[in-house]
Amino acid sequence: MDKSRKKPFNLEFILDLFSKEMSAALVCLDLNRNINYLNEAGATAFGWRKDQAISQNFSKLCQQQSIEDICLKYLPKDHFESPVLDKIYRFGLDNKVLAVYQWSFFPIKEIDDETTGILMIGSDLRKNLQNKNTYLYSIINNIPHFVFWKDRHSVFLGCNKPFAKSAQLNAPEDIVGLTDYDLPWKKSESDSYRADDQMVMCTDQPKLLIEEQQTFENGEEMNLLTSKVPLHDRNGQVTGVLGIYADITELKKTQAALRKAEDQVEGMTIVSAAIAHELRTPLGSIAMGAQGIKKNLQSLIKAYQLAKKQNLPIKTIPSEQLEILSTVLSNIRAEANQANMVISMLLANLSVRKNRPQKTERLSMTDYLTKALNQYVFPPGKRSIVHEDLGTNFLFFGDEGLFLHIIFNLLKNALYFIDKVGKGEIYIWLESYEAINELHFKDTAQGIREEDLPHIFEQFFTKGTHHGTGIGLAFCKAVMESWGGKIFCRSIYGEYTEFICQFPKKGMSKVS
């Protein structure tokens, strides 16, 4: 039988139909590598004219144009019986890549399974990246990360839009056929990227969360967090590498700023401790001196009055100044004690802001609330405006010193606003529920404006007051959360402010 008549029936018609339905490049060869069929995309892939290439020898055409003979590279010379899939071919002139195709080779067989030809099917990788109608295109170009993939030789086969922009390319398809050395980052960095590629592909193991730096020609630097995984063909063989990275430059700057802030807090703590030591000694002396003078003041006043009756030559002291002397020493002692208390509160604030671990123990709410009220240095006449109802006691896990400072902060704030508006009382009571216990602290001074209420627990928020640093309520919040509880506020401006401290009930028991 004439072998020329054993070709598959209407093969050219089928291939033409296939070409219209797909954008694939098609080339059909006989076993001597002569071109029996070539569509326009196939001719374009090699830079040929279709009418001139038909019936020509594929290998000779490649040789004449000094381009790589991919049949010679990928197919056996004699017996070609099984498909060869997904081979990358780059066509270029003058060291410039013009096209990158992915080719697969299929044997054309007769009914008796005899191979009579070769069908080459190629896909233009650049055109694939230009196809904006694919679901994959939509995904990779909308994720907030940089995505790229390379072949076995670390040559780029594609990327998403963010990566193309970072590489200073006009579009993702422009990356195809380039290497890291063609892109605007340092050679040493390109060497490192490619070494990572080869390690991933040679070991067939991913390399995850690599921190890298990228420096551009203009000196701009980026910090990257990169992961790379091997790509495989249908037979499980490694064919390339897929990479994805995030720009963590701002994150690194934030981390550096946080470390600097932590160092500053450490410095503040050391300085504050030194200041506290230097201030507490003279404050103690002032308080003790005021107490000593007060103890002998009445005797001095009586001696003065006796001397006046005897008409002794002494300087006259107005009666109103004598009345002031009887109270000023008490005020001096109270102010010194108040200053010592404020120093202690500031040091406690700094300790909590540094997130130092705090020791906790089981404490009785009524015992330590009473202790806080007894230790707080109230301005003259102000203790009487504090009304406490401690009938419902409960236990909680906490630290005695920090709890006292929470109450001191709340008292200090409430007394400030009561004094500022010239009215108000303070009410403290306890409540118990199924899962939590609550401490309520309410004052009827001026309340908090609605727009300010969401911000009162933020550090350094001091709107409406000039009496503090804005860390008191932030301190209270940090302490309560470290104990597994919380603090929040309810307020109506012009009527009241109420703070509720919630303590988890788990592991505790109610006490009477």
For each residue, the residues with C-beta under 8 A, 3 or more apart:
1: 5 6
2: 5 6
3: 6 116
4: 7
5: 1 2
6: 1 2 3 110 116
7: 4 11 116 117
8: 11 14 108
9:
10: 13 14
11: 7 8 14 15 28 37 108
12: 15 16 37
13: 10 16 17
14: 8 10 11 17 18
15: 11 12 18 19 26 28 37 39
16: 12 13 19 20 39
17: 13 14 20 21
18: 14 15 21 22 24 26
19: 15 16 22 24 26 39 40 41
20: 16 17
21: 17 18
22: 18 19
23: 41 123 124 127
24: 18 19 41 121 122 123
25: 39 41 42 44 45 101 120 121 122 123 124
26: 15 18 19 37 38 39 41 42 119 120 121 122
27: 35 37 38 42 58 119 120 122
28: 11 15 35 36 37 38 108 117 118 119 120
29: 32 33 34 35 36 58 71 117 118 120
30: 33 34 36 116 117 118
31: 80 115 116 117 118
32: 29 57
33: 29 30 57 58 59 71 118
34: 29 30 55 56 57 58
35: 27 28 29 38 53 54 55 56 57 58 61
36: 28 29 30 54 55 117
37: 11 12 15 26 27 28 54
38: 26 27 28 35 42 43 48 50 53 54
39: 15 16 19 25 26 42 43 50
40: 19 43 44 50
41: 19 23 24 25 26 44 45 122 124
42: 25 26 27 38 39 45 46 50 120 122
43: 38 39 40 46 48 49 50 53
44: 25 40 41 47 99
45: 25 41 42 89 91 99 101 122 124
46: 42 43 53 61 62 65 67 91
47: 44 65 67 91 93 98
48: 38 43 52 53 61
49: 43 52 53
50: 38 39 40 42 43 53 54
51: 54
52: 48 49 56
53: 35 38 43 46 48 49 50 56 61
54: 35 36 37 38 50 51
55: 34 35 36
56: 34 35 52 53 60 61
57: 32 33 34 35 60 61
58: 27 29 33 34 35 61 62 69 71
59: 33 62 63 69 71 72
60: 56 57 63 64
61: 35 46 48 53 56 57 58 64 65
62: 46 58 59 65 67 68 69 70
63: 59 60 66 69
64: 60 61
65: 46 47 61 62
66: 63
67: 46 47 62 91
68: 62 73 89
69: 58 59 62 63 72 73
70: 62 73 74 87 89 103
71: 29 33 58 59 74 75 105 118 120
72: 59 69 75
73: 68 69 70 87
74: 70 71 84 87 103 105
75: 71 72 80 84 105 118
76: 79 80
77:
78:
79: 76 115
80: 31 75 76 105 107 115 118
81: 107 115
82: 107
83: 104 105 106 107
84: 74 75 87 104 105
85: 104 105 233 234 235
86: 102 103 104 233 234 239
87: 70 73 74 84 102 103 104 105
88: 100 101 102 103 151 155 157
89: 45 68 70 100 101 102 103 122
90: 97 99 100 155 177
91: 45 46 47 67 97 98 99 100 101
92: 95 96 97 98 99 177
93: 47 96 98
94:
95: 92
96: 92 93
97: 90 91 92 100 176 177 178
98: 47 91 92 93
99: 44 45 90 91 92 124 126 177
100: 88 89 90 91 97 124 125 126 157 176 177
101: 25 45 88 89 91 122 123 124 125
102: 86 87 88 89 122 123 125 157
103: 70 74 86 87 88 89 120 121 122 123
104: 83 84 85 86 87 120 121 122
105: 71 74 75 80 83 84 85 87 118 119 120
106: 83 118 119 121
107: 80 81 82 83 115 117 118 119
108: 8 11 28 115 116 117 118 119
109: 113 114 115 116
110: 6 113 114 116
111:
112:
113: 109 110
114: 109 110
115: 31 79 80 81 107 108 109
116: 3 6 7 30 31 108 109 110
117: 7 28 29 30 31 36 107 108
118: 28 29 30 31 33 71 75 80 105 106 107 108
119: 26 27 28 105 106 107 108
120: 25 26 27 28 29 42 71 103 104 105
121: 24 25 26 103 104 106
122: 24 25 26 27 41 42 45 89 101 102 103 104
123: 23 24 25 101 102 103 128
124: 23 25 41 45 99 100 101 127 128
125: 100 101 102 128 129 157 158 173 176
126: 99 100 129 130 173 176
127: 23 124 130 131 173
128: 123 124 125 131 158
129: 125 126 137 158 171 172 173 176
130: 126 127 171 173
131: 127 128 134 137
132: 137 138
133: 137
134: 131 137 138
135: 138 139
136: 139 140
137: 129 131 132 133 134 140 141
138: 132 134 135 141 142
139: 135 136 142 143
140: 136 137 143 147 160
141: 137 138 160 161 162 172
142: 138 139
143: 139 140 147 160
144: 162 246
145: 162 244 245 246
146: 159 160 162 163 166 224 244 245 246 247
147: 140 143 159 160 162 163 242 243 244
148: 156 158 159 160 163 175 242 243 244
149: 156 157 158 159 231 240 241 242 243
150: 153 154 155 156 157 197 240 241 243
151: 88 154 155 157 239 240
152: 201 238 239 240
153: 150
154: 150 151 179 180 193 194 197 198 241
155: 88 90 150 151 177 178 179
156: 148 149 150 159 175 176 177 178 179
157: 88 100 102 125 149 150 151 176 240
158: 125 128 129 148 149 172 173 175 176
159: 146 147 148 149 156 163 164 167 172 175
160: 140 141 143 146 147 148 163 164 172
161: 141 164 165 171 172
162: 141 144 145 146 147 165 166
163: 146 147 148 159 160 166 167 172 175
164: 159 160 161 167 169 170 171 172 174 175
165: 161 162 168 169
166: 146 162 163 222
167: 159 163 164 175 183 184
168: 165 183 184 216
169: 164 165 172 174 175
170: 164 174
171: 129 130 161 164 174
172: 129 141 158 159 160 161 163 164 169 175
173: 125 126 127 129 130 158 176
174: 164 169 170 171 178
175: 148 156 158 159 163 164 167 169 172 178
176: 97 100 125 126 129 156 157 158 173
177: 90 92 97 99 100 155 156
178: 97 155 156 174 175 182 183
179: 154 155 156 182 183 190 194
180: 154 183 185 189 190 193 194
181: 187 190
182: 178 179
183: 167 168 178 179 180 190
184: 167 168 216 217
185: 180 189 190 214 215 216 217
186: 189 190 215
187: 181 190 191
188: 191 192
189: 180 185 186 192 193 212 213 214 215
190: 179 180 181 183 185 186 187 193 194
191: 187 188 194 195
192: 188 189 195 196 212
193: 154 180 189 190 196 197 212
194: 154 179 180 190 191 197 198
195: 191 192 198 199
196: 192 193 199 200 207 210 226 228
197: 150 154 193 194 200 201 228 241 243
198: 154 194 195 201 202
199: 195 196 202 203 207
200: 196 197 203 204 205 206 207 228 229 230 241
201: 152 197 198 204 230 238 240 241
202: 198 199
203: 199 200
204: 200 201 230 238
205: 200 230
206: 200 227 228 229 230
207: 196 199 200 210 227 228
208: 227 228
209: 225 226 227
210: 196 207 224 225 226 227 228
211: 223 224 225 226 248
212: 189 192 193 223 224 225 226 245
213: 189 221 222 223 224
214: 185 189 221 222 223 224
215: 185 186 189 219 220 221 222
216: 168 184 185 219 220 221 222
217: 184 185
218:
219: 215 216
220: 215 216
221: 213 214 215 216 249
222: 166 213 214 215 216 247 249
223: 211 212 213 214 247 248 249 251 252
224: 146 210 211 212 213 214 245 246 247 248
225: 209 210 211 212 245 246 248
226: 196 209 210 211 212 243 244 245
227: 206 207 208 209 210 243 244 245
228: 196 197 200 206 207 208 210 241 242 243
229: 200 206 241 242
230: 200 201 204 205 206 238 240 241 242
231: 149 238 239 240 241 242
232: 235 236 237 238 239
233: 85 86 236 237 239
234: 85 86
235: 85 232
236: 232 233
237: 232 233
238: 152 201 204 230 231 232
239: 86 151 152 231 232 233
240: 149 150 151 152 157 201 230 231
241: 149 150 154 197 200 201 228 229 230 231
242: 147 148 149 228 229 230 231
243: 147 148 149 150 197 226 227 228
244: 145 146 147 148 226 227
245: 145 146 212 224 225 226 227
246: 144 145 146 224 225
247: 146 222 223 224 250
248: 211 223 224 225 251 252
249: 221 222 223 252 253
250: 247 253 254
251: 223 248 254 255
252: 223 248 249 255 256
253: 249 250 256 257
254: 250 251 257 258
255: 251 252 258 259
256: 252 253 259 260
257: 253 254 260 261
258: 254 255 261 262
259: 255 256 262 263
260: 256 257 263 264
261: 257 258 264 265
262: 258 259 265 266 354
263: 259 260 266 267
264: 260 261 267 268
265: 261 262 268 269 350 353 354
266: 262 263 269 270 354
267: 263 264 270 271
268: 264 265 271 272 350
269: 265 266 272 273 347 350 351 354
270: 266 267 273 274
271: 267 268 274 275
272: 268 269 275 276 346 347 350
273: 269 270 276 277 347
274: 270 271 277 278
275: 271 272 278 279 343
276: 272 273 279 280 343 344 347
277: 273 274 280 281
278: 274 275 281 282
279: 275 276 282 283 339 343
280: 276 277 283 284 340 343
281: 277 278 284 285
282: 278 279 285 286
283: 279 280 286 287 336 339 340
284: 280 281 287 288 336 340
285: 281 282 288 289
286: 282 283 289 290 332 333 336
287: 283 284 290 291 332 333 336 337
288: 284 285 291 292
289: 285 286 292 293
290: 286 287 293 294 329 330 332 333 336
291: 287 288 294 295 329 333
292: 288 289 295 296
293: 289 290 296 297 329
294: 290 291 297 329 330 333
295: 291 292
296: 292 293 299 300
297: 293 294 300 301 325 326 329
298: 301 302
299: 296 302 303
300: 296 297 303 304
301: 297 298 304 305 322 325 326
302: 298 299 305 306
303: 299 300 306 307
304: 300 301 307 308 314 317
305: 301 302 308 309
306: 302 303 309 310
307: 303 304 310 312 314
308: 304 305 311 312 314 316
309: 305 306
310: 306 307
311: 308
312: 307 308
313:
314: 304 307 308
315:
316: 308
317: 304 321 322
318: 321 322
319: 322 323
320: 323 324
321: 317 318 324 325
322: 301 317 318 319 325 326
323: 319 320 326 327
324: 320 321 327 328
325: 297 301 321 322 328 329
326: 297 301 322 323 329
327: 323 324 330 331 380
328: 324 325 331 332
329: 290 291 293 294 297 325 326 332 333
330: 290 294 327 333 334 380
331: 327 328 334 335 380
332: 286 287 290 328 329 335 336
333: 286 287 290 291 294 329 330 336 337
334: 330 331 337 338 377 379 380
335: 331 332 338 339
336: 283 284 286 287 290 332 333 339 340
337: 287 333 334 340 341 377
338: 334 335 341 342 377
339: 279 283 335 336 342 343
340: 280 283 284 336 337 343 344
341: 337 338 344 345 376 377 408
342: 338 339 345 346
343: 275 276 279 280 339 340 346 347
344: 276 340 341 347 348 405
345: 341 342 348 349 405 408 409 412 472 475
346: 272 342 343 349 350 469
347: 269 272 273 276 343 344 350 351
348: 344 345 351 352 401 402 405 475
349: 345 346 352 353 405 471 472 474 475
350: 265 268 269 272 346 347 353 354
351: 269 347 348 354 356
352: 348 349 355 356 358 402 475 478 479 482
353: 265 349 350 459 471 474 475 478
354: 262 265 266 269 350 351
355: 352
356: 351 352
357:
358: 352 399 402 479 482
359: 399
360: 397 398 399 483
361: 397 398 399 400
362: 395 396 397 508
363: 367 368 395 396 397 398 400 403
364: 367 368 393 395 511
365: 368 369 390 393 394 395 396 430 437 439 503
366: 369 370 390 393 430
367: 363 364 370 371
368: 363 364 365 371 372 400 403 404
369: 365 366 372 373 388 390 407 428 439
370: 366 367 373 374 390
371: 367 368 374 375 404
372: 368 369 375 376 403 404 407 408 411
373: 369 370 376 383 386 388 407
374: 370 371
375: 371 372 404
376: 341 372 373 407 408 411
377: 334 337 338 341
378: 382 383 386 415
379: 334 382 415 419
380: 327 330 331 334
381: 384
382: 378 379 385 386 415 418
383: 373 378 386
384: 381
385: 382 418 424 425 426
386: 373 378 382 383 411 425 426 428
387: 425 426 427 428
388: 369 373 427 428 429
389: 427 428 429 430
390: 365 366 369 370 393 428 429 430
391: 430
392: 429 430 431 432 510
393: 364 365 366 390 430 510 511 512
394: 365 430 432 437 503 505 508 510 511
395: 362 363 364 365 508 509 510 511
396: 362 363 365 437 483 485 503 508
397: 360 361 362 363 483 484 503 507 508
398: 360 361 363 402 403 483 503
399: 358 359 360 361 402 403 479
400: 361 363 368 403 404
401: 348 404 405
402: 348 352 358 398 399 405 406 479
403: 363 368 372 398 399 400 406 407 479
404: 368 371 372 375 400 401 407 408
405: 344 345 348 349 401 402 408 409 475 479
406: 402 403 409 410 475 476 479 480 501
407: 369 372 373 376 403 404 410 411 441
408: 341 345 372 376 404 405 411 412
409: 345 405 406 412 413 472 473 475 476
410: 406 407 413 414 441 476 499
411: 372 376 386 407 408 414 415 426
412: 345 408 409 415 416 467 468 472
413: 409 410 416 417 465 468 472 473
414: 410 411 417 418 424 426 441 443 445 497
415: 378 379 382 411 412 418 419 426
416: 412 413 419 420 465 467
417: 413 414 420 421 424 443 445 446 465 497
418: 382 385 414 415 421 422 423 424 425 426 443 445
419: 379 415 416 422
420: 416 417 445 446
421: 417 418 424 445 446
422: 418 419
423: 418 444 445
424: 385 414 417 418 421 443 444 445 446
425: 385 386 387 418 443 444
426: 385 386 387 411 414 415 418 441 442 443
427: 387 388 389 440 441 442 443 444
428: 369 386 387 388 389 390 439 440 441 442
429: 388 389 390 392 440
430: 365 366 389 390 391 392 393 394 437 438 439 440
431: 392 437 438 440
432: 392 394 437 438 505 510
433: 436 437 438 505
434: 505
435: 504 505 506
436: 433 485 502 503 504 505
437: 365 394 396 430 431 432 433 502 503 505 508
438: 430 431 432 433 500 501 502 503
439: 365 369 428 430 500 501 503
440: 427 428 429 430 431 498 499 500
441: 407 410 414 426 427 428 498 499 500 501
442: 426 427 428 496 497 498 499
443: 414 417 418 424 425 426 427 496 497
444: 423 424 425 427 495 496
445: 414 417 418 420 421 423 424 496 497
446: 417 420 421 424 493 494 497
447: 491 492 493 494 495 496 497
448: 452 453 456 464 489 491 493 497
449: 452 453 464 493
450: 453 493
451: 454
452: 448 449 455 456 461 463 464
453: 448 449 450 456 489 491
454: 451
455: 452 458 461 463
456: 448 452 453 461 473 489
457: 461 473 474 476 477 487 489
458: 455 461 470 474
459: 353 470 471 474
460: 469 470 471 474
461: 452 455 456 457 458 470 473 474
462: 465 466 468 469 470
463: 452 455
464: 448 449 452
465: 413 416 417 462 468
466: 462
467: 412 416
468: 412 413 462 465 471 472
469: 346 460 462 472
470: 458 459 460 461 462 474
471: 349 353 459 460 468 474 475
472: 345 349 409 412 413 468 469 475 476
473: 409 413 456 457 461 476 477 487
474: 349 353 457 458 459 460 461 470 471 477 478
475: 345 348 349 352 353 405 406 409 471 472 478 479
476: 406 409 410 457 472 473 479 480 487 499 501
477: 457 473 474 480 481 486 487
478: 352 353 474 475 481 482
479: 352 358 399 402 403 405 406 475 476 482 483
480: 406 476 477 483 485 486 487 501 502
481: 477 478 484 485 486
482: 352 358 478 479
483: 360 396 397 398 479 480 503 504
484: 397 481 504
485: 396 436 480 481 501 502 503 504
486: 477 480 481 501 502
487: 457 473 476 477 480 499 500 501 502
488: 499 500 502
489: 448 453 456 457 497 498 499 500
490: 497 498 500
491: 447 448 453 495 496 497 498
492: 447 495 496
493: 446 447 448 449 450
494: 446 447
495: 444 447 491 492
496: 442 443 444 445 447 491 492
497: 414 417 442 443 445 446 447 448 489 490 491
498: 440 441 442 489 490 491
499: 410 440 441 442 476 487 488 489
500: 438 439 440 441 487 488 489 490
501: 406 438 439 441 476 480 485 486 487
502: 436 437 438 480 485 486 487 488
503: 365 394 396 397 398 436 437 438 439 483 485 508
504: 435 436 483 484 485 507 508
505: 394 432 433 434 435 436 437 508
506: 435
507: 397 504
508: 362 394 395 396 397 437 503 504 505
509: 395
510: 392 393 394 395 432
511: 364 393 394 395
512: 393
